[in-house]
Amino acid sequence: MNEYDPFEIVRLIENARRPDDVFAGTPTDPSARRAARRRHRALLAAVHPDRATILGLSPEVARDAALTLNALYCAWCETVTAASGTGDTTAFVSGAATHVLRERLWVTDQMSAYRTDDPDIRVEIGRIAGVASVVALPTVAAHLAGHGMRAFAPCVVDTAVTDGHPWVAYRVPAGMVCLDEVHASYPAGLDGRDWAWMVRRIVMTLAAAGRPHGNLGVHSVLIHPDEHGVVLTGWTGPDTAGNGSLPARDGNAVARLFGVMLGDRCPRQRAFACAAETLDPDTWLHEYDLLLSALYGPRRFRPFTLPRPQPMTA
């Protein structure tokens, strides 16, 4: 068949009964995905309704062929799983929606997080096949909602298991930025009073979650500068926190956040964080509040803003 003959392509599409009548290989093979994507683009260009007259096809025939071709391609792609670092367009499909992965935001030994074609939706994918508990956000979000803290976890919009890998899609609240962006805006360190409201909300969320976080860092913590909101993403911890203290991994992570976000500022806060790694969250918050009172006096609202990028000058 001449691959660019629109009439033969129309016949191929009309006669197709299954996706593999048009697209070869399996979508779990990266080379097959690349070949299928190229083939889909070439076939679609050859029967595109916008070019029907030029191609010698009737608009109705071209439209029907394009719709059928797209349906066949989508069906072929339904089992695609993540392939980080290849530059390929990858999609996760469930009964609810299709999420096309874009830029990878961060990766750990257990999980990868991606932006998607919807700027408000992110997808987190467990890297360990067969371990569903590694993606803990759906359980944590429900638990926090039951304790009046729904706003401290993102809204889960979809979750499933694809080829053994659990994944979750969630909506990022408008105006949220990660701590990495905050640190980039204040590379010398935050004022201790600004960091105080952020970290208090982080520890409050850890206390209410009913399980350790396991992946706390500058990429998984989101804040809303104007509203003083905090949202934790990237949950990978097991079902129980054990003895009620901050789990070792979370306690260490909180202490590291003090060092990153404060820099060389506020040595008493940084010293407290290192000494308080094993305290239970309620005691941690009580002792931290005593320190804040000694350092800054009565608590009061303090507006927080991120510096706007300065325009380039010639």
PANUNU-776560 format. One record per residue: residue number from 1; residue in one letter; x, y, z of N, C-alpha, C in turn. Coordinates in nm, 2 decimals, padded with zeros to 4 digits. Example, Ala and Ser with C-alpha at 12.3 -4.5 7.8 and 13.67 -1.06 7.14 Angstrom:
<atoms>
minu marlum npx npy npz capx capy capz cpx cpy cpz
1 A 01.32 -00.57 00.78 01.23 -00.45 00.78 01.32 -00.33 00.78
2 S 01.28 -00.22 00.71 01.37 -00.11 00.71 01.29 00.00 00.79
</atoms>
This chain:
<atoms>
minu marlum npx npy npz capx capy capz cpx cpy cpz
1 M 00.08 -00.12 00.00 00.00 00.00 00.00 00.09 00.12 00.00
2 N 00.06 00.22 -00.08 00.12 00.35 -00.08 00.07 00.42 00.05
3 E 00.16 00.45 00.15 00.12 00.50 00.28 00.06 00.64 00.27
4 Y 00.08 00.71 00.16 00.03 00.84 00.15 -00.08 00.85 00.05
5 D -00.14 00.74 00.00 -00.25 00.74 -00.09 -00.38 00.75 00.00
6 P -00.45 00.86 00.00 -00.57 00.88 00.09 -00.67 00.77 00.06
7 F -00.69 00.73 -00.06 -00.80 00.63 -00.09 -00.77 00.50 -00.03
8 E -00.64 00.45 -00.04 -00.60 00.33 00.02 -00.61 00.33 00.18
9 I -00.57 00.45 00.23 -00.58 00.47 00.37 -00.72 00.46 00.42
10 V -00.81 00.52 00.35 -00.95 00.52 00.39 -01.00 00.37 00.39
11 R -00.96 00.30 00.29 -01.00 00.15 00.29 -00.94 00.08 00.40
12 L -00.82 00.10 00.43 -00.75 00.04 00.55 -00.83 00.07 00.68
13 I -00.87 00.19 00.70 -00.94 00.23 00.82 -01.08 00.17 00.82
14 E -01.15 00.18 00.71 -01.28 00.12 00.71 -01.28 -00.03 00.73
15 N -01.18 -00.10 00.69 -01.18 -00.25 00.70 -01.12 -00.29 00.83
16 A -01.06 -00.20 00.91 -01.00 -00.24 01.04 -01.11 -00.28 01.14
17 R -01.09 -00.39 01.20 -01.18 -00.44 01.31 -01.12 -00.43 01.45
18 R -00.99 -00.42 01.45 -00.92 -00.41 01.58 -00.80 -00.31 01.57
19 P -00.76 -00.25 01.68 -00.65 -00.15 01.67 -00.52 -00.21 01.60
20 D -00.49 -00.34 01.63 -00.37 -00.39 01.57 -00.38 -00.42 01.42
21 D -00.50 -00.40 01.36 -00.51 -00.40 01.22 -00.44 -00.28 01.15
22 V -00.42 -00.18 01.23 -00.36 -00.06 01.18 -00.22 -00.03 01.25
23 F -00.21 -00.06 01.38 -00.09 -00.03 01.45 -00.03 -00.16 01.50
24 A 00.10 -00.17 01.47 00.17 -00.30 01.50 00.24 -00.29 01.64
25 G 00.27 -00.40 01.70 00.34 -00.41 01.83 00.24 -00.39 01.94
26 T 00.30 -00.37 02.06 00.23 -00.35 02.18 00.27 -00.22 02.24
27 P 00.17 -00.15 02.31 00.20 -00.01 02.36 00.30 -00.01 02.48
28 T 00.33 -00.13 02.54 00.43 -00.13 02.64 00.57 -00.13 02.59
29 D 00.59 -00.14 02.46 00.72 -00.14 02.39 00.75 00.01 02.35
30 P 00.85 00.07 02.40 00.87 00.21 02.36 00.89 00.23 02.21
31 S 00.96 00.14 02.15 00.98 00.16 02.00 00.85 00.14 01.93
32 A 00.76 00.05 01.98 00.63 00.04 01.92 00.54 00.16 01.94
33 R 00.56 00.23 02.06 00.48 00.35 02.08 00.53 00.46 01.99
34 R 00.66 00.47 01.97 00.71 00.57 01.88 00.66 00.55 01.73
35 A 00.67 00.42 01.69 00.62 00.39 01.56 00.47 00.41 01.54
36 A 00.40 00.38 01.64 00.25 00.40 01.63 00.22 00.55 01.63
37 R 00.29 00.63 01.71 00.26 00.77 01.70 00.29 00.83 01.57
38 R 00.41 00.79 01.51 00.44 00.84 01.38 00.34 00.80 01.27
39 R 00.30 00.67 01.28 00.20 00.62 01.19 00.07 00.69 01.20
40 H 00.02 00.71 01.32 -00.10 00.78 01.34 -00.10 00.92 01.28
41 R 00.01 00.99 01.30 00.02 01.13 01.24 00.02 01.12 01.09
42 A 00.10 01.03 01.03 00.10 01.02 00.89 -00.03 00.98 00.83
43 L -00.10 00.89 00.89 -00.23 00.85 00.84 -00.33 00.96 00.85
44 L -00.33 01.03 00.97 -00.42 01.14 00.99 -00.40 01.25 00.89
45 A -00.28 01.28 00.86 -00.25 01.39 00.76 -00.30 01.35 00.63
46 A -00.30 01.22 00.60 -00.34 01.18 00.46 -00.50 01.17 00.45
47 V -00.57 01.18 00.56 -00.72 01.18 00.55 -00.78 01.30 00.62
48 H -00.70 01.40 00.66 -00.75 01.50 00.74 -00.87 01.58 00.67
49 P -00.98 01.60 00.74 -01.09 01.67 00.68 -01.06 01.81 00.63
50 D -00.97 01.88 00.69 -00.93 02.01 00.65 -00.87 02.01 00.51
51 R -00.82 01.89 00.47 -00.75 01.88 00.34 -00.82 01.79 00.24
52 A -00.95 01.77 00.28 -01.03 01.67 00.20 -01.03 01.71 00.05
53 T -01.06 01.83 00.02 -01.08 01.87 -00.12 -00.95 01.86 -00.19
54 I -00.84 01.90 -00.13 -00.71 01.89 -00.19 -00.67 01.74 -00.22
55 L -00.71 01.65 -00.12 -00.68 01.51 -00.13 -00.77 01.44 -00.23
56 G -00.88 01.50 -00.27 -00.97 01.44 -00.36 -01.08 01.35 -00.29
57 L -01.09 01.37 -00.15 -01.19 01.30 -00.07 -01.31 01.39 -00.05
58 S -01.43 01.33 -00.03 -01.54 01.41 00.02 -01.52 01.44 00.17
59 P -01.57 01.56 00.21 -01.55 01.59 00.35 -01.61 01.49 00.45
60 E -01.72 01.43 00.41 -01.78 01.33 00.50 -01.70 01.21 00.51
61 V -01.64 01.16 00.40 -01.56 01.04 00.41 -01.43 01.07 00.49
62 A -01.37 01.19 00.47 -01.25 01.22 00.54 -01.28 01.23 00.69
63 R -01.39 01.30 00.73 -01.42 01.31 00.87 -01.44 01.18 00.93
64 D -01.52 01.09 00.87 -01.55 00.96 00.93 -01.42 00.88 00.94
65 A -01.33 00.89 00.84 -01.20 00.81 00.85 -01.11 00.87 00.96
66 A -01.11 01.00 00.98 -01.03 01.06 01.08 -01.08 01.02 01.22
67 L -01.21 01.02 01.24 -01.27 00.98 01.37 -01.24 00.84 01.40
68 T -01.26 00.75 01.30 -01.23 00.61 01.32 -01.09 00.58 01.35
69 L -01.00 00.65 01.28 -00.85 00.64 01.30 -00.82 00.68 01.44
70 N -00.87 00.79 01.49 -00.84 00.84 01.62 -00.89 00.74 01.73
71 A -01.01 00.68 01.71 -01.06 00.59 01.80 -00.97 00.46 01.81
72 L -00.93 00.42 01.69 -00.84 00.30 01.69 -00.71 00.33 01.76
73 Y -00.65 00.45 01.74 -00.53 00.48 01.80 -00.54 00.49 01.95
74 C -00.65 00.55 02.00 -00.68 00.56 02.14 -00.69 00.42 02.21
75 A -00.76 00.34 02.14 -00.78 00.20 02.19 -00.65 00.13 02.20
76 W -00.56 00.15 02.10 -00.43 00.09 02.10 -00.35 00.14 02.22
77 C -00.37 00.26 02.25 -00.28 00.32 02.36 -00.33 00.29 02.50
78 E -00.44 00.23 02.52 -00.51 00.22 02.65 -00.42 00.15 02.75
79 T -00.32 00.07 02.72 -00.24 00.01 02.82 -00.11 00.07 02.83
80 V -00.09 00.19 02.78 00.05 00.25 02.79 00.08 00.28 02.93
81 T 00.21 00.25 02.97 00.26 00.28 03.11 00.37 00.38 03.10
82 A 00.42 00.43 03.21 00.52 00.53 03.22 00.65 00.49 03.16
83 A 00.72 00.57 03.09 00.85 00.55 03.04 00.93 00.68 03.05
84 S 00.99 00.70 03.17 01.05 00.83 03.20 01.18 00.84 03.12
85 G 01.21 00.97 03.09 01.34 01.00 03.02 01.35 00.96 02.88
86 T 01.24 00.91 02.81 01.25 00.88 02.67 01.21 00.99 02.58
87 G 01.14 01.09 02.64 01.09 01.20 02.55 00.96 01.16 02.48
88 D 00.91 01.05 02.50 00.79 01.00 02.44 00.67 01.06 02.51
89 T 00.56 01.08 02.44 00.43 01.12 02.50 00.37 00.99 02.56
90 T 00.34 00.99 02.69 00.29 00.88 02.75 00.16 00.91 02.82
91 A 00.06 00.82 02.81 -00.07 00.84 02.87 -00.10 00.73 02.97
92 F -00.18 00.77 03.07 -00.24 00.68 03.17 -00.39 00.69 03.15
93 V -00.45 00.58 03.13 -00.59 00.57 03.09 -00.67 00.49 03.20
94 S -00.78 00.55 03.24 -00.87 00.47 03.33 -01.01 00.48 03.27
95 G -01.10 00.43 03.35 -01.24 00.44 03.30 -01.29 00.59 03.31
96 A -01.22 00.67 03.39 -01.27 00.81 03.41 -01.21 00.91 03.31
97 A -01.08 00.89 03.27 -01.01 00.99 03.19 -00.88 00.94 03.14
98 T -00.82 01.02 03.05 -00.69 00.99 02.99 -00.60 01.11 03.04
99 H -00.49 01.07 03.10 -00.39 01.17 03.15 -00.26 01.16 03.07
100 V -00.23 01.26 02.98 -00.11 01.26 02.90 00.00 01.32 02.98
101 L 00.11 01.25 03.01 00.22 01.29 03.09 00.30 01.39 03.01
102 R 00.35 01.50 03.08 00.44 01.60 03.03 00.57 01.59 03.11
103 E 00.61 01.71 03.16 00.74 01.72 03.23 00.73 01.64 03.36
104 R 00.85 01.57 03.38 00.86 01.50 03.51 00.90 01.61 03.62
105 L 00.83 01.61 03.73 00.85 01.71 03.83 00.96 01.67 03.93
106 W 00.95 01.54 03.97 01.05 01.49 04.06 01.04 01.33 04.06
107 V 01.14 01.27 04.11 01.15 01.12 04.12 01.22 01.08 04.24
108 T 01.17 00.97 04.31 01.24 00.91 04.42 01.25 00.76 04.39
109 D 01.30 00.69 04.49 01.32 00.54 04.46 01.18 00.47 04.46
110 Q 01.07 00.54 04.51 00.94 00.47 04.51 00.84 00.54 04.41
111 M 00.86 00.66 04.37 00.76 00.73 04.30 00.81 00.83 04.20
112 S 00.74 00.86 04.10 00.76 00.97 04.00 00.64 01.05 03.99
113 A 00.66 01.18 03.98 00.55 01.28 03.96 00.56 01.36 03.83
114 Y 00.45 01.38 03.77 00.45 01.44 03.64 00.34 01.55 03.63
115 R 00.37 01.65 03.55 00.27 01.74 03.50 00.19 01.66 03.39
116 T 00.07 01.71 03.36 00.00 01.65 03.25 -00.05 01.75 03.15
117 D -00.12 01.71 03.05 -00.17 01.80 02.95 -00.27 01.90 03.01
118 D -00.33 01.87 03.12 -00.41 01.96 03.20 -00.32 02.03 03.30
119 P -00.30 02.16 03.29 -00.21 02.23 03.38 -00.24 02.22 03.53
120 D -00.36 02.19 03.56 -00.40 02.18 03.70 -00.39 02.04 03.76
121 I -00.36 01.94 03.67 -00.36 01.80 03.71 -00.22 01.74 03.71
122 R -00.18 01.67 03.82 -00.06 01.60 03.82 -00.08 01.45 03.85
123 V 00.01 01.37 03.80 00.00 01.23 03.82 00.13 01.18 03.90
124 E 00.10 01.10 04.00 00.21 01.03 04.07 00.20 00.88 04.04
125 I 00.31 00.82 04.01 00.32 00.68 03.97 00.41 00.60 04.06
126 G 00.36 00.50 04.12 00.45 00.41 04.19 00.55 00.34 04.10
127 R 00.68 00.34 04.14 00.78 00.28 04.06 00.80 00.13 04.09
128 I 00.73 00.08 04.20 00.74 -00.06 04.24 00.62 -00.13 04.19
129 A 00.63 -00.21 04.09 00.51 -00.29 04.05 00.46 -00.38 04.15
130 G 00.33 -00.39 04.17 00.26 -00.48 04.26 00.25 -00.43 04.40
131 V 00.30 -00.31 04.43 00.29 -00.26 04.57 00.20 -00.14 04.56
132 A 00.07 -00.16 04.58 -00.03 -00.06 04.57 -00.02 00.05 04.67
133 S 00.03 00.01 04.79 00.03 00.10 04.91 00.13 00.21 04.89
134 V 00.22 00.20 04.79 00.32 00.30 04.77 00.26 00.43 04.73
135 V 00.14 00.43 04.67 00.07 00.55 04.63 -00.04 00.57 04.74
136 A -00.01 00.65 04.84 -00.10 00.65 04.96 -00.19 00.77 04.96
137 L -00.18 00.86 04.86 -00.26 00.99 04.87 -00.41 00.96 04.88
138 P -00.47 00.87 04.80 -00.62 00.86 04.81 -00.66 00.82 04.96
139 T -00.59 00.74 05.02 -00.62 00.70 05.16 -00.60 00.82 05.26
140 V -00.48 00.89 05.24 -00.45 01.00 05.32 -00.55 01.11 05.31
141 A -00.59 01.14 05.18 -00.69 01.25 05.16 -00.82 01.22 05.22
142 A -00.86 01.10 05.22 -00.99 01.06 05.28 -00.98 01.07 05.43
143 H -00.86 01.03 05.49 -00.84 01.04 05.63 -00.84 01.18 05.68
144 L -00.77 01.27 05.61 -00.76 01.41 05.65 -00.90 01.48 05.64
145 A -00.98 01.44 05.53 -01.11 01.50 05.52 -01.20 01.46 05.64
146 G -01.18 01.34 05.69 -01.26 01.29 05.80 -01.22 01.36 05.93
147 H -01.10 01.43 05.93 -01.06 01.50 06.05 -01.06 01.65 06.03
148 G -01.15 01.70 05.94 -01.16 01.84 05.92 -01.05 01.91 05.85
149 M -00.96 01.83 05.78 -00.84 01.89 05.72 -00.83 01.86 05.57
150 R -00.94 01.86 05.51 -00.95 01.83 05.36 -00.86 01.92 05.28
151 A -00.84 02.05 05.32 -00.76 02.15 05.25 -00.61 02.12 05.25
152 F -00.57 02.02 05.33 -00.42 02.00 05.34 -00.38 01.89 05.25
153 A -00.47 01.83 05.17 -00.43 01.73 05.07 -00.50 01.77 04.94
154 P -00.44 01.74 04.82 -00.50 01.78 04.70 -00.62 01.69 04.67
155 C -00.71 01.74 04.58 -00.83 01.66 04.55 -00.79 01.55 04.45
156 V -00.82 01.43 04.49 -00.79 01.31 04.40 -00.90 01.31 04.29
157 V -00.86 01.30 04.16 -00.96 01.29 04.06 -00.96 01.16 03.99
158 D -00.85 01.08 04.01 -00.85 00.95 03.94 -00.74 00.86 04.00
159 T -00.76 00.73 04.01 -00.66 00.64 04.06 -00.68 00.51 04.00
160 A -00.58 00.43 03.97 -00.59 00.30 03.91 -00.45 00.23 03.92
161 V -00.45 00.11 03.86 -00.32 00.03 03.85 -00.31 00.00 03.71
162 T -00.19 00.03 03.65 -00.17 00.00 03.51 -00.04 -00.08 03.50
163 D -00.05 -00.20 03.44 00.06 -00.30 03.43 00.13 -00.32 03.57
164 G 00.05 -00.32 03.68 00.10 -00.35 03.81 00.15 -00.22 03.88
165 H 00.16 -00.11 03.81 00.20 00.02 03.88 00.09 00.10 03.92
166 P 00.07 00.13 04.05 -00.03 00.21 04.10 -00.01 00.36 04.06
167 W -00.11 00.43 04.04 -00.09 00.58 04.01 -00.22 00.65 04.06
168 V -00.20 00.78 04.08 -00.30 00.87 04.12 -00.29 01.00 04.05
169 A -00.40 01.05 04.01 -00.41 01.19 03.95 -00.48 01.28 04.04
170 Y -00.43 01.40 04.06 -00.49 01.49 04.15 -00.49 01.63 04.10
171 R -00.57 01.72 04.15 -00.58 01.86 04.11 -00.50 01.94 04.21
172 V -00.42 02.03 04.15 -00.34 02.12 04.24 -00.42 02.25 04.26
173 P -00.45 02.29 04.38 -00.53 02.41 04.40 -00.46 02.53 04.34
174 A -00.54 02.62 04.28 -00.49 02.74 04.22 -00.40 02.82 04.31
175 G -00.29 02.87 04.26 -00.21 02.96 04.34 -00.10 02.89 04.42
176 M -00.10 02.76 04.42 00.00 02.68 04.50 00.13 02.68 04.43
177 V 00.24 02.69 04.51 00.38 02.67 04.46 00.45 02.58 04.55
178 C 00.55 02.51 04.50 00.63 02.41 04.58 00.73 02.49 04.66
179 L 00.78 02.43 04.77 00.88 02.49 04.85 01.01 02.52 04.77
180 D 01.04 02.44 04.67 01.15 02.46 04.59 01.15 02.60 04.52
181 E 01.03 02.64 04.48 01.01 02.77 04.41 01.02 02.88 04.52
182 V 00.97 02.85 04.64 00.99 02.95 04.75 01.14 02.97 04.78
183 H 01.21 02.86 04.79 01.36 02.87 04.82 01.43 02.94 04.70
184 A 01.39 02.92 04.58 01.45 02.99 04.47 01.43 03.14 04.48
185 S 01.31 03.18 04.53 01.28 03.32 04.55 01.36 03.39 04.67
186 Y 01.39 03.30 04.77 01.46 03.35 04.89 01.58 03.26 04.91
187 P 01.68 03.26 04.82 01.79 03.17 04.84 01.88 03.19 04.96
188 A 01.87 03.31 05.02 01.95 03.33 05.15 01.87 03.28 05.27
189 G 01.75 03.24 05.25 01.67 03.19 05.36 01.55 03.28 05.40
190 L 01.44 03.21 05.44 01.32 03.29 05.48 01.34 03.35 05.62
191 D 01.26 03.46 05.64 01.24 03.51 05.77 01.18 03.40 05.86
192 G 01.23 03.38 05.98 01.18 03.27 06.06 01.03 03.28 06.09
193 R 00.97 03.40 06.09 00.83 03.41 06.11 00.75 03.36 05.99
194 D 00.80 03.37 05.87 00.74 03.32 05.75 00.75 03.17 05.75
195 W 00.86 03.12 05.78 00.88 02.97 05.78 00.79 02.91 05.89
196 A 00.77 02.98 06.00 00.69 02.92 06.11 00.55 02.88 06.07
197 W 00.48 02.96 06.00 00.34 02.92 05.96 00.35 02.80 05.86
198 M 00.45 02.80 05.78 00.45 02.69 05.68 00.48 02.55 05.75
199 V 00.58 02.55 05.84 00.62 02.42 05.90 00.52 02.38 06.00
200 R 00.45 02.47 06.07 00.35 02.43 06.17 00.24 02.36 06.09
201 R 00.20 02.41 05.98 00.09 02.34 05.90 00.14 02.20 05.85
202 I 00.27 02.20 05.81 00.33 02.07 05.76 00.31 01.96 05.88
203 V 00.36 02.00 06.00 00.36 01.90 06.11 00.21 01.87 06.15
204 M 00.13 01.97 06.15 -00.02 01.95 06.18 -00.07 01.84 06.08
205 T -00.04 01.85 05.96 -00.09 01.75 05.86 -00.03 01.62 05.89
206 L 00.10 01.61 05.92 00.16 01.48 05.95 00.09 01.42 06.07
207 A 00.06 01.50 06.17 -00.01 01.45 06.29 -00.14 01.40 06.26
208 A -00.22 01.46 06.17 -00.36 01.42 06.14 -00.37 01.31 06.04
209 A -00.26 01.28 05.97 -00.27 01.19 05.85 -00.29 01.04 05.89
210 G -00.24 01.00 06.01 -00.26 00.86 06.05 -00.16 00.77 06.00
211 R -00.06 00.82 05.93 00.05 00.74 05.87 00.17 00.83 05.84
212 P 00.29 00.78 05.82 00.40 00.87 05.79 00.39 00.91 05.64
213 H 00.46 01.02 05.61 00.46 01.07 05.47 00.56 00.99 05.39
214 G 00.68 00.98 05.43 00.78 00.90 05.36 00.85 00.96 05.25
215 N 00.81 01.08 05.21 00.87 01.14 05.09 00.86 01.30 05.10
216 L 00.88 01.34 05.22 00.87 01.49 05.25 00.99 01.56 05.20
217 G 00.97 01.67 05.12 01.08 01.75 05.07 01.03 01.87 05.00
218 V 01.12 01.95 04.94 01.08 02.08 04.88 00.99 02.06 04.76
219 H 00.99 01.94 04.70 00.90 01.92 04.58 00.77 01.88 04.62
220 S 00.75 01.81 04.73 00.62 01.75 04.77 00.54 01.84 04.86
221 V 00.59 01.95 04.91 00.52 02.04 04.99 00.48 02.16 04.90
222 L 00.35 02.19 04.90 00.30 02.31 04.82 00.25 02.41 04.92
223 I 00.27 02.54 04.89 00.21 02.64 04.98 00.13 02.74 04.89
224 H 00.04 02.81 04.96 -00.03 02.92 04.89 00.02 03.05 04.96
225 P 00.10 03.13 04.90 00.16 03.25 04.97 00.06 03.34 05.03
226 D -00.04 03.38 04.96 -00.14 03.48 05.00 -00.23 03.42 05.11
227 E -00.28 03.30 05.10 -00.37 03.24 05.19 -00.31 03.16 05.30
228 H -00.18 03.15 05.30 -00.11 03.07 05.41 -00.16 02.93 05.41
229 G -00.18 02.87 05.29 -00.23 02.74 05.28 -00.11 02.64 05.26
230 V -00.12 02.52 05.30 -00.02 02.41 05.28 -00.09 02.29 05.23
231 V -00.03 02.22 05.13 -00.08 02.10 05.08 00.04 02.00 05.07
232 L 00.02 01.88 05.12 00.13 01.78 05.11 00.09 01.68 05.00
233 T 00.18 01.66 04.91 00.17 01.56 04.80 00.27 01.45 04.82
234 G 00.28 01.35 04.73 00.38 01.25 04.73 00.38 01.15 04.84
235 W 00.27 01.12 04.90 00.26 01.03 05.02 00.30 00.89 04.97
236 T 00.39 00.83 05.04 00.43 00.69 05.02 00.44 00.61 05.14
237 G 00.41 00.66 05.26 00.43 00.59 05.38 00.34 00.47 05.40
238 P 00.38 00.38 05.49 00.29 00.26 05.52 00.17 00.30 05.60
239 D 00.09 00.20 05.64 -00.04 00.23 05.70 -00.04 00.29 05.84
240 T 00.07 00.27 05.91 00.07 00.31 06.05 00.20 00.38 06.08
241 A 00.19 00.48 06.17 00.31 00.55 06.21 00.38 00.49 06.33
242 G 00.32 00.38 06.38 00.38 00.31 06.49 00.36 00.37 06.63
243 N 00.46 00.42 06.70 00.44 00.46 06.84 00.39 00.60 06.86
244 G 00.35 00.67 06.75 00.29 00.80 06.77 00.39 00.92 06.75
245 S 00.52 00.89 06.76 00.61 00.99 06.73 00.62 01.02 06.58
246 L 00.69 01.13 06.55 00.72 01.15 06.41 00.81 01.04 06.36
247 P 00.77 00.96 06.26 00.86 00.85 06.21 00.99 00.91 06.18
248 A 01.10 00.83 06.19 01.23 00.87 06.18 01.25 00.94 06.04
249 R 01.20 00.89 05.94 01.22 00.95 05.80 01.15 01.08 05.80
250 D 01.03 01.10 05.85 00.97 01.23 05.85 01.03 01.33 05.94
251 G 01.08 01.28 06.06 01.15 01.37 06.15 01.27 01.43 06.09
252 N 01.35 01.34 06.03 01.47 01.38 05.96 01.44 01.48 05.84
253 A 01.33 01.45 05.77 01.29 01.53 05.66 01.25 01.67 05.70
254 V 01.17 01.68 05.81 01.13 01.81 05.87 01.26 01.89 05.91
255 A 01.35 01.83 05.97 01.48 01.90 06.01 01.55 01.95 05.89
256 R 01.56 01.87 05.79 01.63 01.91 05.67 01.56 02.03 05.60
257 L 01.43 02.03 05.61 01.35 02.14 05.55 01.39 02.27 05.62
258 F 01.41 02.27 05.76 01.45 02.38 05.83 01.58 02.44 05.77
259 G 01.68 02.35 05.75 01.81 02.39 05.70 01.80 02.45 05.56
260 V 01.72 02.39 05.47 01.70 02.44 05.34 01.63 02.57 05.33
261 M 01.52 02.58 05.40 01.43 02.70 05.39 01.48 02.82 05.47
262 L 01.56 02.79 05.58 01.61 02.90 05.66 01.75 02.94 05.62
263 G 01.83 02.85 05.56 01.97 02.88 05.53 02.05 02.90 05.66
264 D 02.12 03.01 05.66 02.20 03.03 05.78 02.13 03.12 05.88
265 R 02.00 03.15 05.85 01.92 03.23 05.94 01.86 03.15 06.06
266 C 01.82 03.21 06.16 01.74 03.15 06.27 01.81 03.03 06.33
267 P 01.93 03.04 06.38 02.00 02.92 06.43 01.92 02.85 06.54
268 R 01.84 02.92 06.62 01.77 02.85 06.73 01.66 02.77 06.68
269 Q 01.59 02.81 06.57 01.49 02.73 06.51 01.56 02.60 06.45
270 R 01.67 02.62 06.38 01.74 02.50 06.32 01.78 02.40 06.43
271 A 01.83 02.46 06.54 01.88 02.37 06.65 01.76 02.29 06.71
272 F 01.65 02.36 06.72 01.53 02.30 06.77 01.49 02.18 06.68
273 A 01.48 02.20 06.55 01.44 02.10 06.46 01.53 01.97 06.47
274 C 01.66 01.99 06.48 01.74 01.88 06.49 01.72 01.80 06.63
275 A 01.69 01.88 06.73 01.67 01.81 06.86 01.54 01.75 06.88
276 A 01.44 01.79 06.79 01.30 01.75 06.81 01.26 01.64 06.71
277 E 01.35 01.58 06.64 01.32 01.48 06.54 01.23 01.37 06.58
278 T 01.25 01.32 06.71 01.17 01.21 06.75 01.05 01.24 06.84
279 L 01.02 01.37 06.86 00.90 01.40 06.94 00.77 01.36 06.87
280 D 00.67 01.33 06.94 00.54 01.32 06.88 00.49 01.45 06.83
281 P 00.41 01.46 06.73 00.37 01.58 06.67 00.31 01.69 06.76
282 D 00.22 01.64 06.86 00.16 01.74 06.95 00.27 01.80 07.04
283 T 00.36 01.72 07.09 00.46 01.78 07.17 00.56 01.87 07.09
284 W 00.58 01.82 06.97 00.67 01.90 06.87 00.60 02.04 06.86
285 L 00.48 02.05 06.83 00.41 02.18 06.80 00.41 02.26 06.93
286 H 00.38 02.20 07.05 00.38 02.27 07.17 00.52 02.34 07.20
287 E 00.62 02.26 07.19 00.76 02.31 07.21 00.80 02.41 07.11
288 Y 00.76 02.39 06.99 00.79 02.49 06.88 00.72 02.62 06.91
289 D 00.59 02.62 06.95 00.52 02.74 06.98 00.59 02.82 07.10
290 L 00.64 02.74 07.20 00.71 02.81 07.31 00.83 02.88 07.25
291 L 00.90 02.82 07.16 01.02 02.88 07.10 00.98 03.01 07.02
292 L 00.88 02.99 06.94 00.83 03.11 06.86 00.79 03.23 06.95
293 S 00.72 03.20 07.06 00.68 03.30 07.15 00.80 03.37 07.21
294 A 00.91 03.29 07.25 01.03 03.35 07.30 01.10 03.44 07.20
295 L 01.10 03.39 07.08 01.17 03.46 06.97 01.10 03.59 06.92
296 Y 00.97 03.58 06.90 00.89 03.68 06.83 00.78 03.74 06.90
297 G 00.75 03.69 07.02 00.63 03.74 07.09 00.50 03.68 07.05
298 P 00.39 03.75 07.08 00.26 03.69 07.05 00.24 03.67 06.90
299 R 00.17 03.56 06.87 00.15 03.52 06.73 00.06 03.63 06.66
300 R 00.09 03.66 06.54 00.01 03.75 06.46 00.02 03.72 06.31
301 F -00.08 03.75 06.23 -00.07 03.72 06.09 00.03 03.81 06.02
302 R 00.11 03.75 05.94 00.22 03.82 05.87 00.21 03.79 05.72
303 P 00.17 03.89 05.64 00.16 03.86 05.49 00.29 03.81 05.43
304 F 00.27 03.72 05.33 00.39 03.66 05.27 00.37 03.67 05.12
305 T 00.47 03.71 05.05 00.46 03.72 04.90 00.59 03.66 04.84
306 L 00.58 03.62 04.72 00.70 03.58 04.64 00.74 03.69 04.55
307 P 00.86 03.73 04.55 00.91 03.83 04.46 00.87 03.80 04.31
308 R 00.82 03.90 04.24 00.79 03.88 04.10 00.92 03.89 04.02
309 P 00.93 03.81 03.91 01.05 03.82 03.83 01.07 03.95 03.77
310 Q 01.19 04.01 03.77 01.21 04.14 03.72 01.23 04.13 03.56
311 P 01.17 04.23 03.49 01.18 04.22 03.34 01.32 04.24 03.30
312 M 01.35 04.17 03.19 01.49 04.18 03.13 01.51 04.32 03.07
313 T 01.63 04.37 03.09 01.66 04.50 03.04 01.77 04.48 02.93
314 A 01.77 04.57 02.83 01.87 04.56 02.73 02.01 04.60 02.78
</atoms>
